[in-house]
Amino acid sequence: MSANQTAKYLYYIEKGALHNYYYHEGKQVSSWFYLEDQLITSWYSFYSQEPSFENIECLEDCTLYRISYSDYQLLIDEFPAFGNFARLLSEEMTAVLDYFSKSWSFLSAKEKYIMLDEYFPKIELRVKLGYIASFLGISQETLSRIRAGK
């Protein structure tokens, strides 16, 4: 999915790694990583049906399953159990993103890397280090020093 498009689908990741990213002052910034058994979309765009400010990119070969926004809403309306799932999904995403955003600002680069590694064990084996550095808001050189001292 590309920025300025409206997210029409929610994807389930059976296999693969993806990331959301956006551009700030002409520089690509990774905003989140997604791996197997997770759901991915441009959350703001999907829920609001407004154009997205971010892009989604597969970082390796992926097997994805998708549901359209309209079918998602239809299932919520017609099946209370699915409606409960949708509510729990939005609660989980809100909680995770809120936790990261609130604590992230006060962490050192090393603490951010440790937190990332705890949430995504061995992510550096699947994702380019430049994307990880971008996510952490540091240079690749700083990331290398952090990893060497881990």
N, C-alpha and C positions, 0 to 999 in steps of 0.2 A: 504494500500500500504506500502511496506517496502523499506527502504533505499537500494540503489544499483540497484533498478529496475527502468525502465523507465516508467513514467506516461503515460499510454495509454488512460486514461479516464478523462473527466471533469464531476464532479457530481453536481447535483442540490439537495439541502437538503429540502425535504418537511417537515420532522419531525426529530428532534434530535440535538445533539451537538457532534462535532468532534474537534480534534485538530491535528495540525502538530507538530512534535517534532523531535529532533535529539539528538545525544549523544556528549557530550564534556567532555573529560577526564573521560570517563566511567559513567558520570552522565546524566540522561535524562533531556533535556531542552525543555519546551513547547515554540513553536515559534509563534503560532497563534491559535485562536479559531474561530469556524464557527458554526452558528446556522441556524434556519429555513430561507428559502428564500434567502440563499446565495449559491454561487458556491464554490466548493473546489477541489483542486488538488495540486500536488506539482508543483507550477507555473513554476519554472525554468525548471524542467524536462519535463513538458507538452509542453511548448513552444519551448524548444530546442531539445526535443526528445533525451536527454542525461540521464544517470542514476541519480536518485535522491540522495540527501544527507540526506533526511528526511523521516520520517514515518508519516502515517495518521492513526488515531485511532478513532473509535466511542466511545464516552464517555457515551452514553445512547442508548436505542433502537432507531434506525434510519430508516427512509424511504428515500431512495436515488434514483435518476434517473441519468443515465449516457449517455454520448455520447463519442464515440471513437475519438481519435485524427484524424484518417483518415476521418470519417464522418463529423467532425467539419470542416476540411479543405475543403471537398467537398461542404458543405453548404456555406462556405465563397465564394468559386469559382462560385457556381451556383445561389446564391441568394444575390443580393446586400444588401437587408435589413438585412440579417443575417451577412453579412460582416461588416455592420455598427455596429450591436450589438457586434460582436467580437472585433472590434476596441474600442468601448466604454467600454467593459469589461476590456480589457487590460489597458486602460487609467485609469479606476477607481482603479484597483488593484495596478497599479504603483503609483498613487497619494496617496492612503491610506498607502501603505507600505513605501513610501518615507516620508510622513508626520510623521509617527510613528518613523521611523529609525532616522530621523534628530532631532526630538525634544526629543526622548527617552533618549539619552545620557546625557542630561543636567538636567533631572528631578530628584527630590528626590524620594525615595521609595513611600512616601505618595502621591506625585503628580502623579507618575506612576499608583498607584492604583485608584486614582480619574479619571484619563484619561481612564483607562480600564473600570471602572464602567460607565462612560459616554458613551463609545462606545458599551459596552455589559452590559446594566442594569441588575442587579440581577444575574450576571453570577455565583456568589458564591453559588446560590441555585441549580445550575446544574452541576458544575464542581468541582472536588475535590480541596480543598484549596492547596494541595501540587502542583498541576498543575499551579494554579494561582501564587503561590510563585515562582515557577520555571520560569514562564513567566516574572515575575517582577524582577527576579534575586536576590531574598531575601530568607531568611529562613522562615519556617512556623511560627516560634515564632515572627519574625518581622512583618509578615503579621497579625497575631493575635493582636499585639499591635496597628498596624495601624487601623485595623477594629474596635477595641475597642474605639479608639479616634476619629473615623470618625464623 
